[in-house]
Amino acid sequence: MNQNRHNSIRRTILTCMILVPVVPFLLILVVGFYHFKVSLESRTVKNMQRIAMDHREIIDAFLEERVNDLEFIHASYTFDALRRHQTLQKVFSWLQLASNAYTDLGIFDAQGMHVAYRGPYPLTGKIYKDAPWFKEVIKHGVYISDVFLGFRQTPHFVVAVARDSDQGRWVLRATIDSQKFNTLVGGVQIGQTGEAYILNANGVLQTTRRSGGRPMEAPEDAIHLGHRQHAVDVAHQTFFSQGKYLYAVVPLKGGAWILFVRQDKADAFRALRVTIYATALICLLGGSLIVFAAVYLTNRIVNRMEKMDAEKAQLGQQLISASRLAELGEMAAGFAHEINNPLQIIKSEHALIEALLEDLKDDNGLMASPTLAELDESMGQVNLQISRCARITQAILKFGRQSEPTVETIDLRKYIPEVIQMVANKASVHGIAVVQDLVAETAHVKGDPAQLQQVLINLFNNAMDAILTRHGSSGGELRVAIQPAGNGAVEINVADNGCGIDTGNLPKVFSPFFTTKPVGEGTGLGLSVCYGIIDGMGGTMEVQSEQGSGTVFTIHLPVDTPNGG
Amino acid sequence: METMQLMLVDDEERFLSTTKKLLEREGYSVLTATDGSQALEMLRRKRVHVVILDVKMPGMDGNEILVQIKRQYPMTEVIMLTGHATVASAVDGLKSGASDYLMKPIDVHDLIAKAEEAFSRRQGLETKIRVARMRHLMKSPREIIQEN
């Protein structure tokens, strides 16, 4: 029952001691981690979005400049002027000054005939009437193509401008080197895997992708924006995460191209991963520290509590035994008192009978005879037995009163042999050798001699019982020793070579009502009362025993210091 | 010198009658009462020198009766009969004015000895009082007249 209570208290304390620090500890970790994660994510997103937006501006500006270049040329020169080789040469040189991305420049008439060309390839005279770019430029006036191979078999794209003039509609076209264009986005480097590249609406690369993919290839992992296409068009930029990558996406060229800024999540959130590991480590270490401290403290508290409970229980038991003893005393006293009254009457009657007998004798009513002598003798016996009864009742009344001890100075060297003498007869009858080992310089002690006698007689009787159990009527030895024990104490040892005490019973020998004797033979109060008496004298009493080889009772009593009163 | 008038108070009637017989055989005049009220009633009517009083009785307990007797008849000597072999209960009685105590079961000769002792103490005391009164009278008859 007590164990259950202790267990439940242990659980409660342990739970509290773990939960109370762990909850705020975890909250701090979780909140801190969450905010770090959010801020890291938002910083990563903003960074990628900023890069995307910046590069869109750069690319759009680049493309717009190219268109402006061509429009400027278209407006500045006539179709015929440009057909002239020198003029075209001059214009191309000027264009290359504006941007070294130009690889060639050509003009076309309305029928798609390549009228003049300045560049490394022999393209003059080719008809582009059915080329998609030509159709587009005729239709819209300005056209920037996707990257393609064309006749020359190297990736490039074209910027073309078609304007009406006096000579009719004609087209000015420049080719942009894909390599040069690449450098605009190829330089983007975020962390280890962050990169930027451009795809057209069909998912074909327009620039080289560092993580794999050359222009005009459609990478397998190219994502199709699908429903996000719309979001990209409307918002001009969007951010999302797909697969193992984070993407910031902006449309270019009015949605024909899409600029991707892409970074591996693991790379982007590397700091987060480090933080996760650190947090987990802190959790583990801090948690185990808390648990360890909680378990340690709980054990200490509960152990202390168990000890206190045990002491309380022992105290309670002592109180109970004391009160039972007192009850027993009360009962015996009442009993003796009740016996006293009839005894008193018997005594009076006896006195009267004796007086009447005397009268009869005096009046010569009774002759001296053997019968009369016997009657006299019998009357004497009655008187004797009455006195005996009276002694018994007085003794019971004395016991019941538990009268205050009469404290005297006791010289153990004289006193102990006297007490031993009381049991000497019993010892010799049972063949028990009584050995006295009384050190000469043993100091005196203070106490009630009658009480100390009760203690010693009790121990001697117990010892002799134990010896009888083991040895029968020969070979027993009872050793009584006194010696100084230091610290102002005297030690009395009562040792026997009897049967010993069972290890399980050893802690209980001083408990009231504990006895190993058959029912009715022992009250189990003897050692308990002894313990109480020694305790009352300010001493201690201990027992050591080994089953089958003997028992030693050790009493420590404080020395009576003459000036200590 | 007047003879000692004794009174026994105990709830055991047989004890009273037998002890009375024994005492009367020794030449003492003995009254008996089985409880406190009877004893007080008897004291009102008769002059008693020494009361032998059992401590433990049903109804009015010995110590209560002692207090009553000592209040109403301070010159009466009371010997307590106690069943307890203790000084404590006897001391209680002595404090309340008992002159001595006896432990049950008593021997009638012990009883007589104690009673005689108490009686002679009482006689001595009465003599002193008488002498004091006499002196008082001798000193100033006028004062006696005034007192009256």
Chai-1 contact restraints between the chains, C-beta under 6 A:
chainA,res_idxA,chainB,res_idxB,connection_type,confidence,min_distance_angstrom,max_distance_angstrom,comment,restraint_id
A,H337,B,G83,contact,1.0,0.0,6.0,A-B,restraint_1
A,N340,B,G83,contact,1.0,0.0,6.0,A-B,restraint_2
A,N340,B,K104,contact,1.0,0.0,6.0,A-B,restraint_3
A,N341,B,E12,contact,1.0,0.0,6.0,A-B,restraint_4
A,L343,B,P105,contact,1.0,0.0,6.0,A-B,restraint_5
A,Q344,B,F15,contact,1.0,0.0,6.0,A-B,restraint_6
A,Q344,B,K104,contact,1.0,0.0,6.0,A-B,restraint_7
A,Q344,B,P105,contact,1.0,0.0,6.0,A-B,restraint_8
A,I345,B,R14,contact,1.0,0.0,6.0,A-B,restraint_9
A,I345,B,F15,contact,1.0,0.0,6.0,A-B,restraint_10
A,K347,B,P105,contact,1.0,0.0,6.0,A-B,restraint_11
A,S348,B,F15,contact,1.0,0.0,6.0,A-B,restraint_12
A,S348,B,T18,contact,1.0,0.0,6.0,A-B,restraint_13
A,S348,B,T19,contact,1.0,0.0,6.0,A-B,restraint_14
A,E349,B,T18,contact,1.0,0.0,6.0,A-B,restraint_15
A,A351,B,L22,contact,1.0,0.0,6.0,A-B,restraint_16
A,A351,B,V108,contact,1.0,0.0,6.0,A-B,restraint_17
A,L352,B,T18,contact,1.0,0.0,6.0,A-B,restraint_18
A,L352,B,K21,contact,1.0,0.0,6.0,A-B,restraint_19
A,L352,B,L22,contact,1.0,0.0,6.0,A-B,restraint_20
A,A355,B,R25,contact,1.0,0.0,6.0,A-B,restraint_21
A,A390,B,P105,contact,1.0,0.0,6.0,A-B,restraint_22
A,Q394,B,A85,contact,1.0,0.0,6.0,A-B,restraint_23
A,L397,B,H84,contact,1.0,0.0,6.0,A-B,restraint_24
A,L397,B,A85,contact,1.0,0.0,6.0,A-B,restraint_25
A,K398,B,A85,contact,1.0,0.0,6.0,A-B,restraint_26
A,R401,B,T86,contact,1.0,0.0,6.0,A-B,restraint_27
